[in-house]
Amino acid sequence: MKIYENVPISSFTTMKIGGPARYVIKIESEEDVPEAYKFANQHKLPTFVVGLGANTIGHDEGFDGVVLINRIPHHIDKLPGKDIFKVSSGTEWDDFVLSVSELGFTGIEALANIPSTVGAAPVQNIGAYGQEAASTIIEVEAFDSAHHQFVTLANHQCDFSYRHSIFNSTEKGRYFITSVSFRLEKGRLMPPFYRSLQAYIDRYHITDFSPLSIYHIVTTIRKSKLPDPIEHPSSGSFFKNIYLDRDSALSAKARKIPVYDSDGLNKVPASWLIEHSGLKGQKLHGFRVWADAPLVLVNEDGADYHALALARQGITGKVYEKFGFNLEQEPEELVMLDRFDSTPVNPFEAREQKPNSPEA
Ligand SMILES: Cc1cc2nc3c(=O)[nH]c(=O)nc-3n(C[C@H](O)[C@H](O)[C@H](O)COP(=O)(O)OP(=O)(O)OC[C@H]3O[C@@H](n4cnc5c(N)ncnc54)[C@H](O)[C@@H]3O)c2cc1C
């Protein structure tokens, strides 16, 4: 277990903003996980888990706590005689998607090219092109920092929905996910596909619907419109889509706002709202609303969190003024989590909120 001090959050997150984290621990095995929480408890400091940092935003004042960076080695295990894959949480998501697509397994091929560790995939239930990680996850193995023990959570215990699970809501900050098990199927998807995917398939007269073919198509589409986070710092989609009840959907349609059926739910694409608020391609406080994907905010000037907050306010304000919808931010913020304000069951000693912590 390697421990570093005063590491800029900007150095391990793809949006490249954020001041120093007091301690950063590189987790290189499952055994490191309890040790890291023990270290945090001994120093009476809060913790925050990070994978690739592709959905995490740092604050300018940094984090007066311990960041656990997940670097558990790549491991994909196919259970004998079953279509179940147990994958270590430090495995890169795209490596897993490619390897199972090559083997002819379907279920996650449309989730190609999402920058993620496997351990972060259940947290916001990653999704794209009509697929979601949750529909293939059987169980999640994790270290429960509240009871200082390893646990197994079945799919139904994770309370998955659109960009939601217990890991980013009720139990935020409690678990360190160490592995995830997926059930996939041998076979191929059949048309019709998700709209933009189908449009590409029609345009190029594609007839190969094998998982590997879909994997490559999705990768090509994503590379053509999404900014590469290495060259253009971003956190991917900065806002969530909006879901409406039946009456609100009817009223939105009457106002000529597009409402799509998404698995029985009424979805308004947040990118459409941003584009039709005149913000596509605009630069606000150092952040560019990416012209090819207006949900993405790119940090062009090495701007800080303060500038990001102003840019966010500029966008949400315009969308609200024009359409009356409140956009919600998708990326997580690397801050002291609320649960540390209460007194959780603690195997070591009571945690104290530091007086100079980001939220104090
Ligand atoms: C260019 C780009 C495109 C993107 N496209 C998509 C997309 O199509 N669909 C989509 O859903 N998302 C997308 N994202 C967002 C991002 O890829 C996902 O949210 C991804 O799961 C983040 O993975 P990560 O390892 O970087 O997580 P991090 O940003 O490091 O962490 C995200 C959250 O998960 C928690 N976490 C991470 N690892 C663990 C663990 N082992 N145990 C417990 N909690 C953990 C963290 O505490 C944090 O709250 C995109 C991002 C970028 C930059």
Ligand as a Chemical Component Dictionary entry (heavy atoms), coordinates in Angstrom:
data_LIG
# 
_chem_comp.id                   LIG 
_chem_comp.type                 NON-POLYMER 
_chem_comp.pdbx_formal_charge   0 
_chem_comp.three_letter_code    LIG 
# 
loop_
_chem_comp_atom.comp_id 
_chem_comp_atom.atom_id 
_chem_comp_atom.alt_atom_id 
_chem_comp_atom.type_symbol 
_chem_comp_atom.charge 
_chem_comp_atom.model_Cartn_x 
_chem_comp_atom.model_Cartn_y 
_chem_comp_atom.model_Cartn_z 
_chem_comp_atom.pdbx_ordinal 
LIG C1  C1  C 0 -15.261 11.324 -22.273 1  
LIG C2  C2  C 0 -16.184 10.707 -21.273 2  
LIG C3  C3  C 0 -17.290 9.981  -21.716 3  
LIG C4  C4  C 0 -18.174 9.407  -20.793 4  
LIG N1  N1  N 0 -19.242 8.694  -21.255 5  
LIG C5  C5  C 0 -20.105 8.123  -20.381 6  
LIG C6  C6  C 0 -21.228 7.372  -20.847 7  
LIG O1  O1  O 0 -21.442 7.196  -22.043 8  
LIG N2  N2  N 0 -22.065 6.830  -19.930 9  
LIG C7  C7  C 0 -21.853 6.962  -18.582 10 
LIG O2  O2  O 0 -22.661 6.443  -17.795 11 
LIG N3  N3  N 0 -20.801 7.681  -18.113 12 
LIG C8  C8  C 0 -19.932 8.253  -18.977 13 
LIG N4  N4  N 0 -18.876 8.992  -18.512 14 
LIG C9  C9  C 0 -18.679 9.137  -17.065 15 
LIG C10 C10 C 0 -17.673 8.117  -16.482 16 
LIG O3  O3  O 0 -16.993 7.466  -17.511 17 
LIG C11 C11 C 0 -18.395 7.062  -15.627 18 
LIG O4  O4  O 0 -19.103 7.663  -14.578 19 
LIG C12 C12 C 0 -17.384 6.064  -15.028 20 
LIG O5  O5  O 0 -18.064 5.027  -14.358 21 
LIG C13 C13 C 0 -16.393 6.710  -14.110 22 
LIG O6  O6  O 0 -15.438 5.735  -13.783 23 
LIG P1  P1  P 0 -14.174 6.097  -12.918 24 
LIG O7  O7  O 0 -13.419 4.861  -12.627 25 
LIG O8  O8  O 0 -13.418 7.186  -13.562 26 
LIG O9  O9  O 0 -14.898 6.648  -11.593 27 
LIG P2  P2  P 0 -14.502 7.902  -10.684 28 
LIG O10 O10 O 0 -14.765 9.174  -11.383 29 
LIG O11 O11 O 0 -13.116 7.690  -10.187 30 
LIG O12 O12 O 0 -15.550 7.707  -9.529  31 
LIG C14 C14 C 0 -16.907 7.976  -9.769  32 
LIG C15 C15 C 0 -17.722 7.689  -8.506  33 
LIG O13 O13 O 0 -17.659 6.306  -8.211  34 
LIG C16 C16 C 0 -17.099 6.094  -6.922  35 
LIG N5  N5  N 0 -16.218 4.913  -7.047  36 
LIG C17 C17 C 0 -15.254 4.710  -7.985  37 
LIG N6  N6  N 0 -14.697 3.499  -7.817  38 
LIG C18 C18 C 0 -15.313 2.931  -6.749  39 
LIG C19 C19 C 0 -15.159 1.687  -6.063  40 
LIG N7  N7  N 0 -14.249 0.764  -6.429  41 
LIG N8  N8  N 0 -15.951 1.454  -4.977  42 
LIG C20 C20 C 0 -16.878 2.366  -4.573  43 
LIG N9  N9  N 0 -17.060 3.557  -5.185  44 
LIG C21 C21 C 0 -16.276 3.839  -6.248  45 
LIG C22 C22 C 0 -16.338 7.356  -6.591  46 
LIG O14 O14 O 0 -16.261 7.569  -5.171  47 
LIG C23 C23 C 0 -17.189 8.409  -7.269  48 
LIG O15 O15 O 0 -18.272 8.735  -6.435  49 
LIG C24 C24 C 0 -17.952 9.561  -19.404 50 
LIG C25 C25 C 0 -16.821 10.288 -18.950 51 
LIG C26 C26 C 0 -15.950 10.851 -19.873 52 
LIG C27 C27 C 0 -14.752 11.615 -19.383 53 
# 
loop_
_chem_comp_bond.comp_id 
_chem_comp_bond.atom_id_1 
_chem_comp_bond.atom_id_2 
_chem_comp_bond.value_order 
_chem_comp_bond.pdbx_ordinal 
LIG C1  C2  SING 1  
LIG C2  C3  SING 2  
LIG C2  C26 DOUB 3  
LIG C3  C4  DOUB 4  
LIG C4  N1  SING 5  
LIG C4  C24 SING 6  
LIG N1  C5  DOUB 7  
LIG C5  C6  SING 8  
LIG C5  C8  SING 9  
LIG C6  O1  DOUB 10 
LIG C6  N2  SING 11 
LIG N2  C7  SING 12 
LIG C7  O2  DOUB 13 
LIG C7  N3  SING 14 
LIG N3  C8  DOUB 15 
LIG C8  N4  SING 16 
LIG N4  C9  SING 17 
LIG N4  C24 SING 18 
LIG C9  C10 SING 19 
LIG C10 O3  SING 20 
LIG C10 C11 SING 21 
LIG C11 O4  SING 22 
LIG C11 C12 SING 23 
LIG C12 O5  SING 24 
LIG C12 C13 SING 25 
LIG C13 O6  SING 26 
LIG O6  P1  SING 27 
LIG P1  O7  DOUB 28 
LIG P1  O8  SING 29 
LIG P1  O9  SING 30 
LIG O9  P2  SING 31 
LIG P2  O10 DOUB 32 
LIG P2  O11 SING 33 
LIG P2  O12 SING 34 
LIG O12 C14 SING 35 
LIG C14 C15 SING 36 
LIG C15 O13 SING 37 
LIG C15 C23 SING 38 
LIG O13 C16 SING 39 
LIG C16 N5  SING 40 
LIG C16 C22 SING 41 
LIG N5  C17 SING 42 
LIG N5  C21 SING 43 
LIG C17 N6  DOUB 44 
LIG N6  C18 SING 45 
LIG C18 C19 SING 46 
LIG C18 C21 DOUB 47 
LIG C19 N7  SING 48 
LIG C19 N8  DOUB 49 
LIG N8  C20 SING 50 
LIG C20 N9  DOUB 51 
LIG N9  C21 SING 52 
LIG C22 O14 SING 53 
LIG C22 C23 SING 54 
LIG C23 O15 SING 55 
LIG C24 C25 DOUB 56 
LIG C25 C26 SING 57 
LIG C26 C27 SING 58 
# 
